[in-house]
Amino acid sequence: MLHEAQAASHLHPRPSFAVADHPLPGKGVEIWRFTPAEQAMRLVGDEDDARPLGTEVGPWVEAPGAVAFETLERGQAPWGAVLVPVDRPSALVETKVRTATLVRLPEGVHLDEPAIVDVRGDGLDRRAYDRVVIEAEPGSSGIVVLRHTGEARYLANVEVVAGDEANLTVVSIQDWARRSLHAGFTQASVGRDAHLRHVVVSFGGAFVRLQTNVAYAGPGGTAELFGLYLADAGQYLEHRLFVDQNAPHTTSRVDYRGALAGAGARTAWVGDVLIRRGAEGVDSYEQNRNLLLSSGCVADSVPNLEIETGDIVGAGHSSSTGRFDDEQLFYLQSRGIPADQARRLIVEGFFGDIIRRIGVPDVEERLRQAVSAELDALEARGSQNHPADKENHHG
């Protein structure tokens, strides 16, 4: 089972459904070492009450064999097929929730339009717990978009099963209101010769901490994990990934990019890849790039790579954190483009390289608009006017 495989990496705690098995946030705990404990405790400290969420799914496609939206009762398949909690937030979700939203792509079906799951928060007074299951049956293909808006203290688990030869894209957009807090866990399984593309976009919220884990249910699978995030003054965004290459001839590509602007803007990215003994012919690469748009920002970036076999196609990682590229700025300004506009073009290009990999024009255009709106807001606050000297923070 996947949760047994995950425990082999010493960089990760042993998965467990018991909340008491998972430590509270604190600097002495490896998985919490970057996380602001005070904000995290508002999500995982002692508290019994919970609030329902405004959640809608759609579009409802009525053609025979098209995407199905259902409500699962606890323990009803495919609930629990691959997901076991890996930290306190994900264990709390499994304790609290009684139903889950299922998005199923039936076998052999190819969706032309994305299926949308809209999650809307309506207040901070109580926590909201949520569970989503996304299943792409063998030979199916399509896109599922999870869109988070409104104001909430939100904890959620997302279980993703890409069946044999399926081609599934999952896009998770964190567009929360300013004071929102979000802790999320995604566990994905990639079947034989399947292709999973997982895209994370984090703009909104005061505190967002997302853990994404991927493992393989057969040889020949490909996982592409892409992310973009933009943190402004006082905002904390953390993204943690674990790719368990536990099957032969599998491929993974990880590319996360972030931009930070404003005093107190903080991000953390931790990417782990484990290539197991017996997983011959694996090809893996992960990278994280951070662009500092002003002084007073902190970007922690920690790539990890564990290799238990020498029979691989390739494996590597990279991490960089710095200010604008002076040569790019000079090139644009020498052609009459004002400095502020030149910086904006660089940031849009920096993110655009990720956005265009989604492969769905409508979704890509919406994300470009979201990036543009975020940059408008930053410019209005004047936080782009003083680019920082180079700063590196590698844990």
C-alpha angles and dihedrals in degrees: 000000000000096000091055090051094050093057091067092078113084089208091071134061119242110271115246140164091219112098091208091061091066121074124235118249115284140138091251092061115085097218091049100040096112098033121103100243097207094058093041091053090059085066103038108023124104110303130132107189125084137182131222119247131229099244126170131176129201178328091285104220111201099187112115113270095012126134115313126213115198142160115241124205117223110287095012111134132289086026106104096014093128111351125101119161116260101185141018097274093053092045091052090053092053089050096048108038123083101179136032135204111242122203109188129185105201121230114286095003119134115201118212095191128045120256109233129212110190117198116188124186121209106189151350101234094095135020122258121215123198141178128196128182120196117190125182106189120216115299095007127126135194149110129266120194122199109198120189120195139152128043122308151134093234134184118180143169121206120195116197124190117183107188127214112305092358121144109210132171120192119189119191115193120191104197097151127159115267100268098043124123122206132183115179140175126197122188115187133186120202115204131213110306090350126142122217122184113188118187124187122194116184120182110129137059134057092253128019124172118175128180117194122187128183131187134168129246094195145356125291098035125143127207123189115188114189129173142174128187137174120199124190134186114327094358124129122202122176127182123185125183136186121187111190106197094196099150131063124259094017127144133210133182122185122187120165123171130187140181125201131196134169136034113304097015107148136180135175128196124184118180122184127183121185118191107194132218106267094027095113123178096028120160116197140162133166132184140175125194127186128192119202111210098180142007122276096050127127124200118182115196125181121174116186129188126187119185122187098174134047094209099091137126093224146322133186147136141203140189132190136175124181151115129281117309104258092208092055091048092048092048093052095042091049087061093056100265112140116243096248092049091046091054090050092052090051093051093047090051091047091057096033091069088065097039095055091056092068090080097212113105096204094050092043092053092049090052092049088053090049092051090048091050091050091050090049089055092048092049091049089057091047094235094135096058096087113045113203129245111250114291127181125191113178118169 
